[in-house]
Amino acid sequence: MPPTSAPHIPVLLSEVVTAMAPAKGDIYLDGTFGAGGYTRAVLDAADCSVLALDRDPQALADGSALANAFDGRLTLLKGCFGDMEALAHEAGFDGLDGVMLDLGVSSMQLDTPARGFSFMRDGPLDMRMGATGPSAEDLVNDAEPSLLASILSVYGEERRARAIARAIVGRRETGRITRTGELSEIICSVLGQPRGKGAHPATRTFQALRIYLNDELGELLRGLHAAERLLRPGGRLVVVTFHSLEDRMVKRFLANRSGRAGRPSRHMPEQAGPISSFEELPKRTQKAGEDEISRNSRARSARLRGAVRTRAPAFPADETLLPNGAPRSEQAPALGGRP
């Protein structure tokens, strides 16, 4: 089913291209291809090549025309960016000069009711970015109340997580919850109806379920580790985030890798540690201007962070950057180094 509105508009497009600094002959990876906005801009900026990944089969099918237009300079592969190391090696790339990630859900996914991502458009309760694994319907109807509450609390930062979980469990006793509209109504029965221009009451719950189902934070951490291993000295990592959990992870990752994490206390002595594997860009955080926000409301929450790879070896992979107490989906692969 095609999207019901205009295609996805890439956020902070000029800032991403400037941060990537495309150069002739270089190889870049777009880990979240989507509608191909960043990929097209990088290919237009220099005579370079891009390996583009997406877990959404529809995004790759829609991107075939773009691949044909650039005649061999664009390679499209189905897969998650957390697996970029294995996918890049399979495609014949042993190193990269840049990695760009535009996190979260795309406008095409939100605007297609059949995908079940949006509480604004009634549709089947799905929320899967790929085509496999449990759906939001499975999670909402089958998960233990404690797991539901934990998901909403950690991934949605929802203060009324337990009350919403109880309401979901109470409703499903009368029959399966199968539609996004039904779930939105349940949430509003706890939090109240939408008012004015503020965030919809269902926003945090839908975000939390989507993040959990698609293992988005685990995927992000695997992707950051993989990019660190794949990037050549001088290669650039550019990440655009849209909510506090993922932005906090990227910020802490780059702070740790650049030696900016600091001491636990100013009274403690400096401790020798690994040589920095990244140098952050001079402007650590970039945000959209008012002009862009007026044209694309999605840009309001966007944050761009970037860094340049040094010659130092990659740090060991670990899970310490994930939120405390984060529940992990049974579908989530283990973190750690990939061959």
MIROMI-883103 format. One record per residue (C-alpha): x negated, z, y; residue in one letter. Coordinates in steps of 0.001 Angstrom, whole numbers, plus 500000, padded with zeros to 6 digits. Layout:
BEGIN
XZYa
...
//
This chain:
BEGIN
500000500000500000m
498422498994503348p
497945501442506205p
500897501801508532t
498894501898511769s
495736500599513403a
492489500708511394p
490093503621511528h
488220503862514852i
484629505036514380p
483916508167516417v
480764508465518575l
479810504930517536l
477227504211520231s
475727507684519807e
475388507181516034v
473646503813516462v
471307505233519114t
470444508179516872a
469806505881513887m
467595503547515991a
467942500536513619p
464817498402513208a
464087495041511587k
463433495231507849g
464609498830507488d
467098500058504876i
469952502389505793y
472613504155503773l
476165504669504993d
477470507383502694g
481053507210503983t
481762503496504460f
485471503784505295g
486418500775507438a
482757499866507938g
482501500612511656g
479093502296511568y
477737499819509025t
478734496809511121r
477230498316514268a
473891499045512551v
473736495555511018l
474520494035514414d
471805496119516098a
468880494881513968a
467967492515511124d
468162495342508605c
470006496143505364s
472681498724504562v
473672500286501256l
477237501524501787a
479010504015499512l
482617505143499265d
484542506975496569r
487755505213497684d
488187501900495782p
490494500569498515q
487818501001501178a
485338498978499132l
487880496243498418a
488622495981502139d
484874495823502876g
484163492722500781s
484770490419503774a
482196492364505800l
479659492065502975a
480207488295502876n
479791488033506643a
476334489624506521f
475143487456503623d
473140489803501419g
472296492457504002r
475154494730502946l
475486496211499453t
478732498029498610l
478842500598495806l
481586502891494559k
480458506485494434g
480099509797496249c
477331510276498775f
476252513403496910g
475056510971494231d
473252508724496715m
469859509278495095e
470909507922491704a
473017505159493280l
470180504044495575a
467730503922492673h
470203501929490560e
470523499450493434a
466736499072493597g
466030501257496650f
463300503892496197d
463391505123499797g
465516504895502918l
464915504673506651d
468203506267507612g
471298508012506241v
474569508289508172m
477573510371507138l
481008510434508810d
482711513363507118l
486313514198506349g
489349512000505815v
489693508553507371s
492527507332509583s
493512504815506893m
493934507617504364q
495892509782506789l
498140506924507871d
499039505831504342t
501903508079503130p
501270507183499476a
497848508873499656r
499488512229500415g
496957513493502960f
499256514007505922s
502054516484506587f
503236514122509334m
504291511401506876r
506234512356503783d
504706511076500576g
503579512106497095p
501402515212497069l
498107513548496104d
495127514026498528m
492517512541496171r
489844510461497929m
489036508784494623g
491379507733491861a
490636510449489301t
490960514178488779g
493725516668489566p
496013515946492496s
497327518291495167a
500586518393493204e
498707519725490159d
496912522318492257l
499965523551494165v
502124523840491043n
499639525075488446d
496990527193490203a
497038530993490012e
498304532638493215p
494922534302493777s
493133530947493616l
495589529360496056l
495120532228498493a
491328532015498190s
491350528255498824i
493503528614501928l
491488531548503251s
488000530085502769v
488500526340503242y
491349526518505745g
490316529761507480e
494046530529507289e
494874534127508237r
498230534084506413r
496735532647503219a
498298535223500875r
501739534896502421a
501633531102502149i
500421531320498540a
503308533675497699r
505787531292499310a
504391528345497319i
504618530287494060v
508154531385494864g
509295527827495593r
507690526301492503r
509685528652490286e
512743526539491125t
511012523219490320g
507773521332490918r
506671520703494483i
505970516956494586t
506101515830498248r
503981516504501325t
507178517159503266g
508205519887500832e
504863521642501134l
504968521405504914s
508422523013504932e
507193525901502773i
504276526543505131i
506550526420508183c
508892528924506522s
505987531392506727v
504271530391509981l
507210529052511974g
508095525583513187q
505687523409515247p
505661524209518955r
504500522095521861g
501138520356521659k
499415522970519500g
498174522367515977a
500877521931513342h
501327525077511188p
500472523077508043a
497125521821509368t
494892524496507846r
496618524524504444t
496449520752504038f
492796520781505120q
491972523518502616a
493652521811499659l
491962518506500471r
488506520085500790i
488881521928497490y
490299518988495516l
487566516603496665n
484785519225496602d
483932518141500127e
481552520979500990l
479740520768497652g
479518517010498186e
478093517560501651l
475415519929500400l
474400517569497586r
474300514728500097g
472086516623502528l
469655517530499737h
469633513961498418a
469031512509501888a
466092514877502345e
464533513537499128r
465288509868499819l
464290509513503460l
460843508152504217r
458700509824506908p
460294508833510215g
463648508197508526g
466730509556510272r
469675511649509116l
472799511439511303v
475964513402510452v
479330513402512236v
481484516436511428t
485103517253512292f
485666520922511504h
483741524159511760s
482937524666508063l
481103521373507593e
479487521507511046d
478210525007510337r
476642523794507078m
474881520851508740v
473677523048511590k
472209525651509222r
470675522994506951f
468827521359509850l
467846524710511331a
466316525777507998n
464542522463507455r
463167522286511003s
461889525867511091g
464491526879513678r
466355529337511441a
464392532223512954g
463813535765511762r
466601538086510537p
465549540472513349s
463321540016516404r
461564543239515366h
460375541709512090m
457087539801511950p
456978536032511531e
456820534980507891q
455045531923506601a
457388529436504984g
457598525809503914p
456412523177506384i
459376521657508227s
460875518663506436s
462903517576509489f
462502517518513250e
465841517743515029e
466694515165517666l
466133516385521257p
469883516654521817k
470872518799518826r
474627518384519228t
476566515520520784q
480293515454521536k
482679512722522577a
483383512237526267g
486819512377527836e
487109508568527889d
486620508332524130e
488941511262523468i
491660509608525548s
491341506479523368r
490964508314520058n
492242511877519712s
490282512283516445r
487101512361518540a
488054515674520150r
486670517800517311s
483747515517516403a
480161516778516501r
477063514651515902l
473846516206514609r
470690514324513693g
467075514779512660a
463940512810511762v
462221513249508396r
458642514517508420t
455949513984505776r
456483517442504298a
457973517735500793p
461680518361500413a
462871521959500149f
464388523165496838p
468122522585496554a
470365525649496605d
473925526792497288e
473214529282500055t
474756527104502779l
478212527096501171l
480748529551502651p
480701533019501105n
483178533300498257g
483958529583498276a
486096528736495207p
484732525722493359r
486876523107491665s
486404522631487930e
485725518985488791q
482780519924491017a
479377518980489547p
476554521486489567a
474267521519492591l
470570520910492281g
467970518198492187g
468865514850490710r
466325512690488873p
//
